[in-house]
Amino acid sequence: MLYYARPLESKHSDETIAALQDIVNDIQCRYKSKVIFRMHSDRASELCGDKVKDHFRNQGIKVTSTAGYEPNANGRAENAIGLMKKRARAMLHSLGPQGRELWPLAIQHA
């Protein structure tokens, strides 16, 4: 199982699309073929808005979302998020309050 995280400055669709595209490119390069045909997320507008759908539609990737806010609807993703947070907290624990500013990097490393 591969997990990807990209720290973002904001939730603007342009920044989100660039991060998602980076992840898609990394996966497709890893497998040396087109392996992503669907991108599924919760209903966050930065993940399933019209701009995102239009961008990935041109690449043959269908963007779908869960029916509503229900963490149980995507248990695999929720577990992955919990695991990454746990690992990041363990890495930053010894730094104390100074470690807060390193949170995005710790998540990405985890």
Contacts in CASP RR format, 6 or more apart in sequence:
PFRMAT RR
TARGET T0000
AUTHOR 0000-0000-0000
METHOD contacts of the structure
MODEL  1
MLYYARPLESKHSDETIAALQDIVNDIQCRYKSKVIFRMHSDRASELCGD
KVKDHFRNQGIKVTSTAGYEPNANGRAENAIGLMKKRARAMLHSLGPQGR
ELWPLAIQHA
1 80 0 8 1.000
2 27 0 8 1.000
3 80 0 8 1.000
3 83 0 8 1.000
3 84 0 8 1.000
4 23 0 8 1.000
4 26 0 8 1.000
4 27 0 8 1.000
5 84 0 8 1.000
5 107 0 8 1.000
5 108 0 8 1.000
5 110 0 8 1.000
6 19 0 8 1.000
6 22 0 8 1.000
6 23 0 8 1.000
6 108 0 8 1.000
7 104 0 8 1.000
7 105 0 8 1.000
7 107 0 8 1.000
7 108 0 8 1.000
8 15 0 8 1.000
8 16 0 8 1.000
8 19 0 8 1.000
9 15 0 8 1.000
11 44 0 8 1.000
11 46 0 8 1.000
12 46 0 8 1.000
13 45 0 8 1.000
13 46 0 8 1.000
13 49 0 8 1.000
13 51 0 8 1.000
13 52 0 8 1.000
14 51 0 8 1.000
16 46 0 8 1.000
16 47 0 8 1.000
16 52 0 8 1.000
17 51 0 8 1.000
17 52 0 8 1.000
17 55 0 8 1.000
20 39 0 8 1.000
20 47 0 8 1.000
20 52 0 8 1.000
20 56 0 8 1.000
21 55 0 8 1.000
24 36 0 8 1.000
24 39 0 8 1.000
24 56 0 8 1.000
24 59 0 8 1.000
24 61 0 8 1.000
27 35 0 8 1.000
27 36 0 8 1.000
28 34 0 8 1.000
28 35 0 8 1.000
28 36 0 8 1.000
36 61 0 8 1.000
37 60 0 8 1.000
37 61 0 8 1.000
37 62 0 8 1.000
38 61 0 8 1.000
38 62 0 8 1.000
38 63 0 8 1.000
38 64 0 8 1.000
39 56 0 8 1.000
39 61 0 8 1.000
39 62 0 8 1.000
39 63 0 8 1.000
39 64 0 8 1.000
40 64 0 8 1.000
40 65 0 8 1.000
40 66 0 8 1.000
40 74 0 8 1.000
41 47 0 8 1.000
41 48 0 8 1.000
41 63 0 8 1.000
41 64 0 8 1.000
41 65 0 8 1.000
41 66 0 8 1.000
42 65 0 8 1.000
42 66 0 8 1.000
42 68 0 8 1.000
42 69 0 8 1.000
42 73 0 8 1.000
42 74 0 8 1.000
42 77 0 8 1.000
43 65 0 8 1.000
43 66 0 8 1.000
43 68 0 8 1.000
43 69 0 8 1.000
46 52 0 8 1.000
47 63 0 8 1.000
47 65 0 8 1.000
48 63 0 8 1.000
48 64 0 8 1.000
48 65 0 8 1.000
49 63 0 8 1.000
52 63 0 8 1.000
53 63 0 8 1.000
56 62 0 8 1.000
56 63 0 8 1.000
57 63 0 8 1.000
66 73 0 8 1.000
66 74 0 8 1.000
67 73 0 8 1.000
71 78 0 8 1.000
72 78 0 8 1.000
83 110 0 8 1.000
84 107 0 8 1.000
84 110 0 8 1.000
85 107 0 8 1.000
85 110 0 8 1.000
87 106 0 8 1.000
87 110 0 8 1.000
88 103 0 8 1.000
88 106 0 8 1.000
88 107 0 8 1.000
88 109 0 8 1.000
88 110 0 8 1.000
91 106 0 8 1.000
91 109 0 8 1.000
91 110 0 8 1.000
92 99 0 8 1.000
92 100 0 8 1.000
92 102 0 8 1.000
92 103 0 8 1.000
92 106 0 8 1.000
95 102 0 8 1.000
99 106 0 8 1.000
END
